[in-house]
Amino acid sequence: MSAVSQQLGFEVRLSQPQPGAVERVGEALKREGFGVLTRIELDAAFREKLGVEFRPYTILGACNPALAHKALSSRPDVGLLLPCNVTVEAAADGGSTVRITDPMALLSMGGSGQSDEALDAVAADARERLARVAAELAEEGAGA
């Protein structure tokens, strides 16, 4: 696990190629109550806007509506940290690297220094769910 990933989220290596890994990640997120609101194919955007090739790289904007509602009800400006981003990129060996945002890390980086118990509880719940997604993918990745 890289230093950035330890600070910002969870990192999982999958033996599955990137396109299939994107679908697998979406399914794992769904099992934890997250839907994918956005899907950005960054490699296609770089090709179109910059005329450069880049490895397949997808950013998924994952949202758990119940948790988002609780968070925004507590602090409307937390919307700046939503949705939870998940990246799936092609690895040189033909597999994929998945990185999943840690909501607690984002909250601590974007916080005002004041504690908000309701928001902290939502972030902790989201973190637990996303950690389970990472663990499920890692388990599947080990067996793939």
Backbone torsions as a table, in degrees:
resi	resn	phi	psi	omega
1	MET	NA	134.6	-177.8
2	SER	-80.6	163.1	-178.7
3	ALA	-62.6	-42.1	179.8
4	VAL	-62.0	-45.0	-178.7
5	SER	-64.9	-34.4	177.5
6	GLN	-64.2	-33.5	-178.1
7	GLN	-83.4	-38.9	-172.1
8	LEU	-102.6	-17.8	-177.1
9	GLY	177.3	-159.0	-177.0
10	PHE	-109.2	142.2	178.3
11	GLU	-123.2	133.9	-179.4
12	VAL	-134.1	136.5	174.7
13	ARG	-100.2	133.1	176.8
14	LEU	-119.8	145.8	177.1
15	SER	-79.7	-15.3	-178.4
16	GLN	-72.6	139.5	175.8
17	PRO	-59.7	156.6	-172.3
18	GLN	-53.0	-48.0	-177.4
19	PRO	-58.9	-44.9	178.2
20	GLY	-69.1	-33.2	178.9
21	ALA	-64.8	-37.1	178.3
22	VAL	-59.6	-45.1	179.7
23	GLU	-65.6	-41.7	178.9
24	ARG	-61.2	-41.9	178.4
25	VAL	-63.8	-43.9	178.2
26	GLY	-58.6	-40.8	178.6
27	GLU	-66.0	-41.6	179.4
28	ALA	-66.1	-39.9	177.4
29	LEU	-61.8	-43.2	-178.9
30	LYS	-59.5	-39.5	-179.8
31	ARG	-64.0	-21.4	177.9
32	GLU	-101.9	13.4	174.7
33	GLY	88.8	11.7	179.2
34	PHE	-100.8	138.9	170.5
35	GLY	-108.3	159.3	177.0
36	VAL	-98.5	110.7	-178.9
37	LEU	-83.9	-33.8	-178.1
38	THR	-134.9	150.6	175.6
39	ARG	-140.1	113.2	-178.4
40	ILE	-111.9	120.4	175.9
41	GLU	-91.6	90.3	-173.4
42	LEU	-62.6	-37.2	178.6
43	ASP	-61.1	-39.8	178.4
44	ALA	-67.8	-38.8	177.9
45	ALA	-64.2	-42.2	177.8
46	PHE	-62.8	-40.8	179.9
47	ARG	-62.9	-48.0	-177.2
48	GLU	-69.7	-46.3	-172.4
49	LYS	-87.8	-30.3	-175.5
50	LEU	-114.7	-14.0	-177.2
51	GLY	70.2	27.7	-179.8
52	VAL	-121.7	148.9	176.7
53	GLU	-88.7	145.9	179.8
54	PHE	-146.2	151.5	178.9
55	ARG	-59.2	151.5	176.9
56	PRO	-53.9	124.9	-173.8
57	TYR	-147.9	114.3	-177.8
58	THR	-116.0	136.6	173.4
59	ILE	-111.5	121.4	176.8
60	LEU	-102.7	132.1	174.8
61	GLY	-97.1	101.0	-175.2
62	ALA	-95.1	138.5	-179.0
63	CYS	-140.4	134.7	170.2
64	ASN	-104.5	106.1	-172.9
65	PRO	-54.4	-41.3	-179.4
66	ALA	-63.6	-43.5	179.4
67	LEU	-68.9	-40.1	178.5
68	ALA	-61.7	-41.6	179.5
69	HIS	-62.2	-45.2	178.6
70	LYS	-61.8	-44.2	-177.9
71	ALA	-64.2	-47.3	-178.6
72	LEU	-68.7	-29.3	176.4
73	SER	-69.0	-31.2	179.1
74	SER	-79.1	-43.8	-176.2
75	ARG	-149.8	103.2	-176.8
76	PRO	-57.6	-30.2	-177.7
77	ASP	-72.6	-9.9	177.8
78	VAL	-66.7	-14.9	175.7
79	GLY	-57.8	-22.4	176.4
80	LEU	-66.5	-19.9	180.0
81	LEU	-99.4	1.0	-177.5
82	LEU	-104.5	155.1	-9.1
83	PRO	-75.9	178.2	175.8
84	CYS	-77.3	120.8	-179.5
85	ASN	-83.0	142.2	174.9
86	VAL	-130.9	127.2	177.9
87	THR	-109.9	145.1	177.2
88	VAL	-133.6	114.5	-177.8
89	GLU	-126.4	152.0	178.0
90	ALA	-70.8	137.6	176.0
91	ALA	-100.1	155.9	-177.8
92	ALA	-59.1	-28.2	-178.0
93	ASP	-84.2	4.6	-179.9
94	GLY	95.8	-10.5	176.6
95	GLY	-87.4	-154.8	-177.9
96	SER	-141.0	154.4	171.9
97	THR	-116.1	127.8	178.9
98	VAL	-112.8	131.3	174.6
99	ARG	-124.4	131.5	-175.7
100	ILE	-122.1	126.9	179.2
101	THR	-56.0	140.4	170.3
102	ASP	-98.8	106.2	-177.6
103	PRO	-57.3	-31.8	178.8
104	MET	-65.7	-40.5	178.7
105	ALA	-65.3	-43.7	178.7
106	LEU	-62.4	-43.2	-179.4
107	LEU	-62.6	-41.0	-179.7
108	SER	-68.9	-31.9	178.5
109	MET	-75.6	-34.1	-175.6
110	GLY	-101.5	3.4	-176.1
111	GLY	-72.5	162.6	-179.3
112	SER	-90.5	1.7	-176.5
113	GLY	90.3	-10.9	178.1
114	GLN	-96.9	139.7	179.3
115	SER	-80.7	138.9	176.4
116	ASP	-130.1	101.0	-173.7
117	GLU	-57.2	-41.8	-178.5
118	ALA	-64.6	-44.7	-179.5
119	LEU	-68.4	-39.8	176.8
120	ASP	-59.9	-39.6	180.0
121	ALA	-66.5	-40.3	178.4
122	VAL	-65.0	-45.2	-179.9
123	ALA	-62.9	-38.9	178.7
124	ALA	-65.6	-41.0	178.2
125	ASP	-63.3	-47.5	179.1
126	ALA	-60.7	-41.2	179.8
127	ARG	-61.6	-44.9	179.3
128	GLU	-60.1	-42.8	-179.8
129	ARG	-65.3	-44.4	-178.8
130	LEU	-70.5	-31.1	174.6
131	ALA	-65.3	-36.8	176.6
132	ARG	-67.0	-36.3	175.4
133	VAL	-60.9	-48.0	179.8
134	ALA	-60.5	-43.0	-179.8
135	ALA	-64.8	-41.6	178.0
136	GLU	-61.9	-46.0	179.3
137	LEU	-63.6	-40.8	179.9
138	ALA	-63.6	-40.6	178.3
139	GLU	-64.4	-45.2	177.7
140	GLU	-65.0	-38.7	-179.1
141	GLY	-64.8	-35.1	179.1
142	ALA	-70.2	-31.6	-178.4
143	GLY	-92.6	-8.5	-176.0
144	ALA	-77.0	NA	NA
